[in-house]
Amino acid sequence: MLDKADKKAEQLRLEKMEQQRQDREDEIREMSLKLRRKQRERRHRYEGHSSDSHSSVSRTPSPGRSPRIVRRERKDRDIRDFENDRERERDRERDRRDDREKFRSESRRRYRDSPLRSLSPRNSRGLVDY
């Protein structure tokens, strides 16, 4: 009887560790997204105020286009990028949640339905998800 309880505890421990690992990955992903967004904003701000002295490409707008229009287009593009990023991140988050739920229910089902609920390395090797 103790053996069954040990296996159950080990399974729960493994699931908890997997959950923590996924949470850490999610957090790192979110942090890197924020960092990239910040860097992009900084870059855009820098490009907007930079002088021509160190740039080989002329920053003067082509004739017939006023700088005001260019600035507005850049701002619209930034807003669009931001909204797309946010939408993409929301989708990714939803997918991650769905995957996590699927993983949890599948592992519960596997545990419940497996005839010999063994956690020996040979039998659990097939469940490893890299």
C-alpha positions as CSV (number, residue, x, y, z in Angstrom):
1,M,0.0,0.0,0.0
2,L,2.8,2.4,0.9
3,D,4.4,1.7,-2.6
4,K,1.2,3.0,-4.3
5,A,1.2,6.1,-2.2
6,D,4.9,6.7,-2.9
7,K,4.2,6.4,-6.6
8,K,1.3,8.8,-6.4
9,A,3.4,11.3,-4.4
10,E,6.2,11.0,-6.9
11,Q,3.8,11.6,-9.8
12,L,2.4,14.7,-8.1
13,R,5.9,15.9,-7.4
14,L,6.9,15.4,-11.1
15,E,3.7,17.3,-12.3
16,K,4.4,20.1,-9.9
17,M,8.0,20.4,-11.1
18,E,6.9,20.4,-14.7
19,Q,4.3,23.1,-13.9
20,Q,7.0,25.2,-12.2
21,R,9.3,24.8,-15.1
22,Q,6.6,25.9,-17.5
23,D,5.8,28.9,-15.3
24,R,9.5,29.9,-15.3
25,E,9.6,29.6,-19.1
26,D,6.5,31.7,-19.4
27,E,7.9,34.4,-17.1
28,I,11.2,34.5,-19.0
29,R,9.4,34.7,-22.3
30,E,7.2,37.6,-21.0
31,M,10.3,39.4,-19.7
32,S,12.2,39.1,-22.9
33,L,9.1,40.4,-24.9
34,K,9.0,43.4,-22.6
35,L,12.7,44.0,-23.0
36,R,12.5,43.8,-26.8
37,R,9.5,46.1,-26.8
38,K,11.4,48.6,-24.6
39,Q,14.5,48.4,-26.8
40,R,12.4,48.9,-29.9
41,E,10.7,51.9,-28.4
42,R,14.1,53.3,-27.4
43,R,15.5,52.7,-30.9
44,H,12.5,54.5,-32.5
45,R,12.9,57.4,-30.1
46,Y,16.6,57.5,-30.9
47,E,16.1,57.3,-34.6
48,G,13.5,60.1,-34.4
49,H,16.0,62.5,-32.8
50,S,19.3,61.4,-34.4
51,S,21.3,63.8,-36.5
52,D,22.5,63.1,-40.0
53,S,26.2,63.2,-39.0
54,H,26.6,59.5,-38.3
55,S,24.2,58.0,-40.8
56,S,25.1,57.1,-44.3
57,V,21.5,57.0,-45.4
58,S,19.9,60.4,-45.7
59,R,17.1,60.9,-43.2
60,T,15.6,63.8,-45.1
61,P,12.2,62.9,-46.4
62,S,11.8,62.6,-50.1
63,P,10.5,65.7,-51.8
64,G,6.7,66.1,-51.6
65,R,6.5,64.3,-48.2
66,S,6.4,66.4,-45.1
67,P,8.2,65.2,-42.0
68,R,4.9,65.5,-40.1
69,I,3.3,62.7,-42.3
70,V,6.3,60.5,-41.9
71,R,6.2,60.9,-38.1
72,R,2.5,60.1,-38.1
73,E,3.0,57.0,-40.2
74,R,5.8,55.8,-37.9
75,K,3.6,56.4,-34.9
76,D,0.7,54.4,-36.5
77,R,3.1,51.6,-37.4
78,D,4.4,51.5,-33.8
79,I,0.8,51.3,-32.5
80,R,0.0,48.6,-35.0
81,D,3.2,46.7,-34.0
82,F,2.3,47.0,-30.3
83,E,-1.3,45.8,-30.9
84,N,0.0,42.9,-33.1
85,D,2.5,42.0,-30.4
86,R,-0.2,42.1,-27.7
87,E,-2.6,40.0,-29.8
88,R,0.2,37.5,-30.6
89,E,1.2,37.3,-26.9
90,R,-2.5,36.8,-25.9
91,D,-2.8,33.9,-28.4
92,R,0.4,32.4,-27.2
93,E,-0.7,32.6,-23.6
94,R,-4.0,31.0,-24.5
95,D,-2.3,28.2,-26.4
96,R,0.1,27.7,-23.4
97,R,-2.8,27.5,-21.0
98,D,-4.6,25.0,-23.3
99,D,-1.5,22.9,-23.7
100,R,-0.9,22.9,-19.9
101,E,-4.5,21.8,-19.3
102,K,-4.2,19.1,-22.0
103,F,-1.0,17.9,-20.5
104,R,-2.5,17.8,-17.0
105,S,-5.6,15.9,-18.1
106,E,-3.7,13.5,-20.4
107,S,-1.2,12.7,-17.6
108,R,-4.1,12.2,-15.2
109,R,-5.8,9.9,-17.7
110,R,-2.6,8.1,-18.5
111,Y,-2.0,7.6,-14.7
112,R,-5.6,6.5,-14.2
113,D,-5.8,4.1,-17.2
114,S,-2.3,2.6,-17.1
115,P,-2.4,-1.0,-16.0
116,L,0.9,-0.9,-14.1
117,R,1.3,2.5,-12.8
118,S,5.0,2.3,-12.8
119,L,7.3,5.3,-12.8
120,S,10.4,3.4,-13.7
121,P,12.6,5.2,-16.2
122,R,11.9,2.6,-18.9
123,N,8.1,3.1,-18.8
124,S,8.1,6.9,-18.4
125,R,10.6,7.6,-21.1
126,G,7.8,7.8,-23.7
127,L,6.2,10.6,-21.7
128,V,9.2,13.0,-21.7
129,D,8.4,16.2,-23.6
130,Y,11.4,18.2,-24.6
